[in-house]
Amino acid sequence: MKRISKQFPINNADEFKKKLLQFTQQFREITYLENNKHQAKYSTFDAVFAFDALTTLQTDTFQGFDKLKEHQNQLNDWLFGYLSYDLKNDVEAISSNNFDGLGFPDLFFFQPKKVIFVSDSFADFHYLNMCDDELDSDFKEIIDITLSEDLTHSEIIIKERISKDAYLSKVEKVKEHIQRGDIYEANFCMEFYAANAIINPTSIFEKLNAISRPPFASFLKNNNHFLMSASPERYIKKVGKKIISQPIKGTAKRGQDKEEDDVLIENLRTNPKERAENIMIVDLVRNDLSKTASKGSVEVEELCKIYTFDQVHQMISTIVSKVDENINVVDILKTTFPMGSMTGAPKLSAMQIIEKLEETKRGLYSGAVGYFTPTNDFDFNVVIRSVLYNQDEKYVSFSVGSAITSEAIPENEYDECLLKAAAMKKVLNL
């Protein structure tokens, strides 16, 4: 579909984005993606807002990827939305019977009438032609907004779905599967939640993003379902014929100063357990990408590189491939989903085991949020370090996990989960 574009100069990008986030709340569907000025090799834009849906696709796992393929092929336009982790049930013969307090659709995408890209100095409006008379008036309305913070926030009592003792016991069961040769590694997760919770999603997102400033932050609204994500991880990106996947495995806390940071970085870089975890997932991703790759095109560009974020240090690898033009873009997602960093290896066995041991349906957690472009490119993050909220049910949830290998010490894995949970706990306990 045809879009008209217009560029407007802005004086303060951070303030403009806050006003724009406030402006978009009048719409039923919103996606806001923010890279917090992480000018990495594969960055595309600073920030993008998509809102005011013309069409939507919302479905359960049954033939979910086929429905997405049909929808994406028909529109040939911008699409924003998410793939929940439980679309694994569309890829493999697995079911999800665990508790689900959130009730998010398994797959959700919308075609926005309005897309706005924000850089330091400009806001680029890309509106469908049917909205071309709203470009100037929308910009003026956004600029004229007086920022106000809705302090509506009930007391949040956060509970663990799995007790510490139960968590330690379940990690031991994962290790028993490893010792029997069923799997090499599994990403085992636990949920933190609060019932009867009243929160302001935009305020929570802004605070979570300010604490972490990650490269793949996202705010998503689908009516009364909200995602507030401070994800540091890219799942997969397509640019032309090139595919990029950047799994994270390996986490260390930040130090009090540069000297301590340097020691922690070196300890993480040389930690045999963390490197083993990462390399196992690299092998899994290489295998996944090979299903759609041109022969001999799968390469590891970076192996176990340490990246530093505001909250933690992370070990990240970058795997790339090339695809032929006749490969459907949705098939690239389906053959790599769910991402190996959130499952384990071998993927199917790991998913079956963690489905039995975890007590919460993952839903959007450890799924992916992102977009398709009109030129059949895409970019999706991994939904981690995220708060999920069902406004109707007043149910707020966040989950964390860690990779369990034969060398895992259950107490240490529990501590790693608490480290990852710290930012979400902080913003919810205002």
C-alpha positions as CSV (number, residue, x, y, z in Angstrom):
1,M,0.0,0.0,0.0
2,K,1.1,3.5,-0.7
3,R,2.4,5.8,2.1
4,I,3.2,9.5,2.1
5,S,6.1,10.7,4.2
6,K,7.1,14.0,5.7
7,Q,10.0,15.0,7.9
8,F,9.6,17.4,10.9
9,P,12.5,18.9,12.8
10,I,12.5,18.4,16.6
11,N,14.5,20.1,19.3
12,N,14.5,17.4,22.0
13,A,14.2,13.8,20.9
14,D,13.7,12.3,24.4
15,E,10.9,14.8,25.2
16,F,9.3,14.2,21.8
17,K,9.3,10.4,22.3
18,K,7.6,10.8,25.7
19,K,4.9,13.0,24.1
20,L,4.5,10.6,21.3
21,L,4.1,7.7,23.6
22,Q,1.4,9.7,25.5
23,F,-0.3,10.7,22.2
24,T,-0.5,7.1,21.0
25,Q,-2.3,5.8,24.1
26,Q,-5.7,6.8,22.5
27,F,-5.2,3.9,20.0
28,R,-6.1,0.3,20.6
29,E,-2.8,-1.1,19.0
30,I,0.6,0.4,19.5
31,T,4.2,-0.7,19.1
32,Y,7.2,1.4,20.1
33,L,10.7,0.1,19.5
34,E,13.7,1.9,21.0
35,N,17.4,1.2,20.6
36,N,18.7,3.7,23.2
37,K,21.4,4.9,20.9
38,H,23.2,1.6,20.7
39,Q,24.9,2.2,17.3
40,A,25.8,-1.4,16.8
41,K,26.8,-2.9,13.4
42,Y,23.2,-4.0,12.6
43,S,21.2,-1.1,14.0
44,T,18.5,0.2,11.6
45,F,16.9,3.2,13.4
46,D,16.9,5.0,16.7
47,A,13.2,4.6,17.5
48,V,10.0,3.8,15.7
49,F,6.3,4.2,16.7
50,A,3.6,2.3,14.9
51,F,-0.1,2.8,15.7
52,D,-3.7,3.3,14.5
53,A,-4.3,-0.2,13.0
54,L,-5.9,-0.7,9.6
55,T,-5.8,-4.5,9.7
56,T,-5.0,-7.0,12.5
57,L,-4.1,-10.6,12.8
58,Q,-4.7,-12.3,16.1
59,T,-4.7,-16.1,16.5
60,D,-3.9,-19.1,18.6
61,T,-1.0,-21.5,17.8
62,F,-3.0,-23.7,15.3
63,Q,-1.5,-23.0,11.9
64,G,-0.3,-19.7,13.3
65,F,2.7,-19.3,11.0
66,D,0.6,-20.2,7.9
67,K,-1.9,-17.5,8.8
68,L,0.9,-15.0,9.3
69,K,2.4,-16.0,5.9
70,E,-0.9,-15.4,4.2
71,H,-1.5,-12.1,6.0
72,Q,2.0,-10.8,5.3
73,N,1.9,-11.8,1.6
74,Q,-1.4,-10.1,1.0
75,L,-0.4,-6.8,2.6
76,N,3.1,-6.1,1.4
77,D,3.3,-3.3,4.0
78,W,4.7,-2.6,7.5
79,L,3.5,-5.1,10.0
80,F,4.3,-4.8,13.8
81,G,3.5,-7.4,16.4
82,Y,4.7,-10.5,18.2
83,L,5.2,-14.2,18.2
84,S,4.6,-15.9,21.6
85,Y,6.8,-18.7,22.8
86,D,3.9,-21.1,22.5
87,L,4.0,-21.0,18.8
88,K,6.4,-23.8,19.3
89,N,3.2,-25.9,19.3
90,D,2.7,-25.0,15.7
91,V,6.3,-26.0,14.9
92,E,6.4,-29.3,16.9
93,A,3.9,-31.7,18.4
94,I,3.9,-30.1,21.8
95,S,1.1,-28.7,23.9
96,S,1.0,-26.1,26.7
97,N,-1.1,-26.9,29.7
98,N,0.6,-24.8,32.4
99,F,-1.1,-21.9,34.3
100,D,-1.7,-18.7,32.2
101,G,-2.7,-15.7,34.2
102,L,-2.1,-13.3,31.3
103,G,-4.3,-14.6,28.5
104,F,-2.4,-13.0,25.6
105,P,-3.2,-14.2,22.1
106,D,-0.4,-16.5,20.8
107,L,0.2,-14.4,17.7
108,F,-0.6,-10.8,17.1
109,F,0.3,-8.4,14.2
110,F,-1.2,-5.2,12.9
111,Q,-0.8,-3.0,9.9
112,P,-0.4,0.5,11.2
113,K,-1.9,3.5,9.4
114,K,0.8,5.6,11.0
115,V,4.5,4.9,11.4
116,I,6.9,7.5,12.9
117,F,10.7,7.2,13.0
118,V,12.4,9.4,15.5
119,S,16.1,10.4,15.4
120,D,18.0,13.0,17.3
121,S,16.9,15.9,15.1
122,F,13.9,14.7,13.0
123,A,10.7,12.8,13.2
124,D,9.8,11.0,9.9
125,F,6.1,10.5,9.5
126,H,5.1,7.6,7.1
127,Y,1.3,7.6,6.9
128,L,-1.0,5.6,4.6
129,N,-2.4,7.8,1.9
130,M,-5.8,7.7,3.5
131,C,-4.3,9.7,6.4
132,D,-2.3,12.2,4.4
133,D,-4.4,15.1,5.7
134,E,-3.4,14.2,9.3
135,L,0.4,14.6,9.1
136,D,0.6,18.2,10.1
137,S,-2.2,18.2,12.6
138,D,-0.8,15.1,14.4
139,F,2.6,16.7,14.6
140,K,1.2,19.8,16.1
141,E,-0.9,17.9,18.6
142,I,2.1,15.9,19.7
143,I,4.3,19.0,20.1
144,D,1.6,20.8,22.1
145,I,1.1,17.9,24.6
146,T,1.9,18.9,28.2
147,L,3.6,15.9,29.7
148,S,2.0,14.5,32.8
149,E,2.6,11.3,34.8
150,D,-0.3,9.2,35.7
151,L,0.6,8.0,39.2
152,T,-2.2,5.4,39.3
153,H,-0.4,2.5,40.9
154,S,-1.6,0.1,43.5
155,E,0.7,-1.6,46.1
156,I,2.3,-4.4,44.2
157,I,3.0,-7.6,46.2
158,I,5.3,-9.7,44.0
159,K,5.2,-13.5,44.5
160,E,7.3,-16.3,43.1
161,R,5.3,-18.9,41.2
162,I,8.0,-21.5,42.2
163,S,9.5,-21.4,45.7
164,K,13.3,-21.4,46.1
165,D,13.3,-25.0,47.3
166,A,11.1,-26.1,44.4
167,Y,13.4,-24.2,41.9
168,L,16.5,-25.9,43.3
169,S,14.8,-29.3,43.0
170,K,13.6,-28.7,39.5
171,V,17.1,-27.6,38.4
172,E,18.4,-30.9,39.8
173,K,15.8,-32.7,37.6
174,V,17.1,-30.8,34.6
175,K,20.6,-32.0,35.4
176,E,19.4,-35.6,35.7
177,H,18.1,-35.3,32.1
178,I,21.5,-34.0,31.1
179,Q,23.3,-36.9,32.8
180,R,21.0,-39.4,31.1
181,G,21.9,-37.8,27.7
182,D,18.4,-36.5,27.0
183,I,19.7,-33.0,26.5
184,Y,22.9,-31.0,26.7
185,E,21.4,-27.8,28.0
186,A,18.0,-26.3,28.9
187,N,16.8,-22.8,29.6
188,F,14.7,-23.2,32.8
189,C,12.4,-20.2,33.7
190,M,10.3,-19.1,36.7
191,E,7.6,-16.5,37.0
192,F,7.1,-13.6,39.4
193,Y,3.6,-12.2,39.5
194,A,1.2,-9.9,41.3
195,A,-2.6,-10.2,41.4
196,N,-5.1,-7.2,41.7
197,A,-2.4,-5.0,40.3
198,I,-3.1,-1.5,39.0
199,I,-0.2,0.0,37.1
200,N,0.4,2.7,34.5
201,P,2.1,0.8,31.6
202,T,3.8,3.8,30.0
203,S,5.3,4.9,33.3
204,I,6.5,1.4,34.0
205,F,8.1,1.2,30.5
206,E,9.8,4.5,30.8
207,K,11.3,3.6,34.2
208,L,12.3,0.1,33.1
209,N,13.9,1.5,29.9
210,A,15.7,4.3,31.9
211,I,17.2,1.7,34.3
212,S,18.5,-0.6,31.6
213,R,18.7,1.4,28.3
214,P,18.9,-1.8,26.2
215,P,19.2,-2.0,22.4
216,F,15.9,-3.8,21.9
217,A,13.5,-2.1,24.2
218,S,9.8,-2.3,23.2
219,F,6.4,-1.1,24.4
220,L,3.4,-3.0,22.9
221,K,-0.3,-2.5,23.5
222,N,-3.0,-4.7,22.2
223,N,-6.2,-3.3,23.7
224,N,-5.8,-4.3,27.4
225,H,-2.7,-6.4,27.0
226,F,0.6,-4.6,27.5
227,L,4.3,-5.5,27.1
228,M,7.0,-3.3,28.6
229,S,10.4,-4.8,27.6
230,A,14.0,-3.9,28.2
231,S,15.4,-6.6,26.1
232,P,19.1,-6.7,25.3
233,E,18.8,-9.5,22.8
234,R,18.1,-9.7,19.1
235,Y,16.4,-12.9,18.0
236,I,16.7,-12.6,14.2
237,K,17.0,-9.9,11.5
238,K,16.7,-10.0,7.7
239,V,18.3,-7.3,5.5
240,G,18.1,-8.1,1.8
241,K,19.4,-11.7,1.5
242,K,21.3,-11.6,4.8
243,I,20.0,-13.1,8.0
244,I,21.5,-12.2,11.4
245,S,20.9,-13.9,14.8
246,Q,22.5,-12.8,18.0
247,P,21.9,-15.2,20.9
248,I,22.8,-14.3,24.5
249,K,24.1,-16.9,26.9
250,G,26.3,-15.8,29.8
251,T,25.5,-13.1,32.3
252,A,27.6,-11.2,35.0
253,K,26.7,-8.3,37.3
254,R,28.1,-4.9,36.8
255,G,31.0,-3.7,39.1
256,Q,31.1,-0.6,41.3
257,D,33.9,0.9,39.1
258,K,35.8,0.3,35.9
259,E,38.5,-1.8,37.6
260,E,35.9,-4.2,39.1
261,D,34.0,-4.2,35.8
262,D,37.2,-5.2,33.9
263,V,37.7,-8.1,36.3
264,L,34.1,-9.2,35.9
265,I,34.2,-9.0,32.1
266,E,37.4,-11.1,32.0
267,N,35.9,-13.7,34.4
268,L,32.8,-13.9,32.2
269,R,34.9,-14.1,29.0
270,T,37.0,-17.0,30.3
271,N,34.3,-18.8,32.3
272,P,34.2,-22.4,30.8
273,K,30.6,-23.0,31.8
274,E,29.3,-19.7,30.3
275,R,31.3,-20.3,27.1
276,A,30.1,-23.9,26.8
277,E,26.5,-22.6,27.2
278,N,27.0,-20.0,24.5
279,I,28.8,-22.3,22.0
280,M,26.0,-25.0,22.3
281,I,23.4,-22.4,21.4
282,V,25.6,-21.1,18.5
283,D,25.7,-24.6,17.1
284,L,21.9,-24.8,17.5
285,V,21.4,-21.5,15.7
286,R,23.8,-22.5,12.9
287,N,21.7,-25.6,12.4
288,D,18.4,-23.6,12.4
289,L,19.7,-21.0,9.9
290,S,21.0,-23.8,7.6
291,K,17.4,-24.9,6.9
292,T,16.8,-21.8,4.7
293,A,20.4,-20.7,3.9
294,S,22.2,-20.8,0.6
295,K,24.7,-23.6,0.6
296,G,27.9,-22.7,2.6
297,S,26.6,-19.3,3.7
298,V,26.2,-19.9,7.5
299,E,29.0,-18.2,9.4
300,V,29.9,-17.2,13.0
301,E,30.9,-13.5,12.8
302,E,31.4,-13.1,16.6
303,L,31.8,-15.9,19.2
304,C,31.3,-15.3,22.9
305,K,31.9,-11.5,22.7
306,I,31.2,-9.6,25.9
307,Y,28.8,-6.6,25.7
308,T,28.2,-4.3,28.6
309,F,24.8,-2.9,29.5
310,D,23.7,-0.7,32.4
311,Q,22.6,-3.6,34.6
312,V,24.7,-6.5,33.5
313,H,27.5,-7.8,31.2
314,Q,26.3,-10.3,28.5
315,M,28.1,-12.9,26.4
316,I,26.7,-12.6,22.8
317,S,27.5,-14.4,19.6
318,T,26.6,-13.3,16.1
319,I,25.6,-15.9,13.4
320,V,24.8,-15.0,9.9
321,S,23.6,-16.6,6.7
322,K,22.3,-15.7,3.2
323,V,19.0,-16.8,1.7
324,D,17.7,-17.1,-1.8
325,E,15.1,-14.7,-3.0
326,N,12.5,-17.5,-3.3
327,I,12.6,-18.2,0.5
328,N,9.5,-16.9,2.2
329,V,10.3,-14.6,5.1
330,V,7.8,-16.3,7.5
331,D,9.4,-19.7,6.8
332,I,12.7,-18.2,8.0
333,L,11.0,-17.4,11.3
334,K,9.2,-20.7,11.5
335,T,12.4,-22.8,11.0
336,T,14.3,-20.9,13.7
337,F,11.5,-20.6,16.3
338,P,11.6,-20.6,19.2
339,M,15.1,-19.1,19.6
340,G,17.7,-21.5,20.9
341,S,18.8,-19.2,23.7
342,M,15.4,-19.6,25.4
343,T,15.0,-23.4,24.8
344,G,18.2,-25.4,25.0
345,A,19.8,-28.2,23.0
346,P,18.6,-30.4,21.3
347,K,15.7,-28.0,21.0
348,L,12.8,-30.4,20.8
349,S,13.9,-32.4,23.8
350,A,14.7,-29.3,25.8
351,M,11.2,-27.8,25.1
352,Q,9.5,-31.0,26.2
353,I,11.4,-31.2,29.4
354,I,11.0,-27.6,30.4
355,E,7.3,-27.7,29.5
356,K,6.9,-30.4,32.2
357,L,9.0,-28.7,34.9
358,E,7.9,-25.1,34.5
359,E,4.7,-24.1,36.2
360,T,3.6,-21.2,34.0
361,K,2.8,-21.0,30.3
362,R,5.4,-18.7,28.9
363,G,3.2,-16.9,26.4
364,L,4.8,-13.8,25.1
365,Y,7.8,-14.2,27.5
366,S,10.7,-15.7,25.5
367,G,8.8,-15.0,22.4
368,A,9.6,-12.1,20.0
369,V,8.4,-8.6,19.2
370,G,9.3,-6.9,15.9
371,Y,8.2,-5.9,12.4
372,F,8.1,-6.8,8.7
373,T,9.0,-4.0,6.2
374,P,7.3,-3.5,2.8
375,T,10.4,-4.9,1.2
376,N,10.2,-8.2,3.0
377,D,12.9,-7.5,5.6
378,F,12.3,-8.0,9.3
379,D,13.8,-7.6,12.8
380,F,12.7,-9.3,16.1
381,N,13.9,-9.2,19.6
382,V,13.8,-11.8,22.4
383,V,11.2,-11.0,25.0
384,I,13.2,-11.1,28.2
385,R,13.7,-8.5,31.0
386,S,10.1,-7.7,30.4
387,V,6.9,-6.9,32.4
388,L,3.6,-8.2,31.0
389,Y,0.2,-6.9,32.1
390,N,-3.4,-7.9,31.6
391,Q,-5.2,-4.7,32.5
392,D,-8.7,-6.3,32.6
393,E,-7.6,-9.1,34.9
394,K,-5.2,-6.7,36.9
395,Y,-2.5,-9.4,36.5
396,V,1.1,-8.4,36.2
397,S,3.9,-10.9,35.5
398,F,7.6,-11.1,34.6
399,S,9.7,-14.2,34.2
400,V,13.4,-14.9,34.3
401,G,15.5,-17.9,33.5
402,S,19.0,-19.3,33.1
403,A,20.8,-22.0,31.1
404,I,21.2,-25.3,33.0
405,T,24.1,-27.5,32.0
406,S,25.9,-30.4,33.6
407,E,28.1,-27.9,35.4
408,A,25.2,-25.8,36.8
409,I,25.1,-25.1,40.6
410,P,21.4,-24.7,41.4
411,E,22.1,-22.0,44.1
412,N,24.1,-20.0,41.5
413,E,21.4,-20.4,38.9
414,Y,18.8,-19.1,41.4
415,D,21.0,-16.1,42.2
416,E,21.3,-15.4,38.4
417,C,17.6,-15.3,38.1
418,L,17.3,-12.8,41.0
419,L,19.9,-10.6,39.3
420,K,17.9,-10.6,36.1
421,A,14.7,-9.9,38.0
422,A,16.1,-6.9,39.9
423,A,15.2,-4.2,37.3
424,M,11.5,-5.4,37.0
425,K,11.1,-5.6,40.7
426,K,12.5,-2.1,41.1
427,V,10.1,-0.5,38.7
428,L,7.1,-2.3,40.0
429,N,7.8,-1.5,43.7
430,L,7.8,2.2,43.0
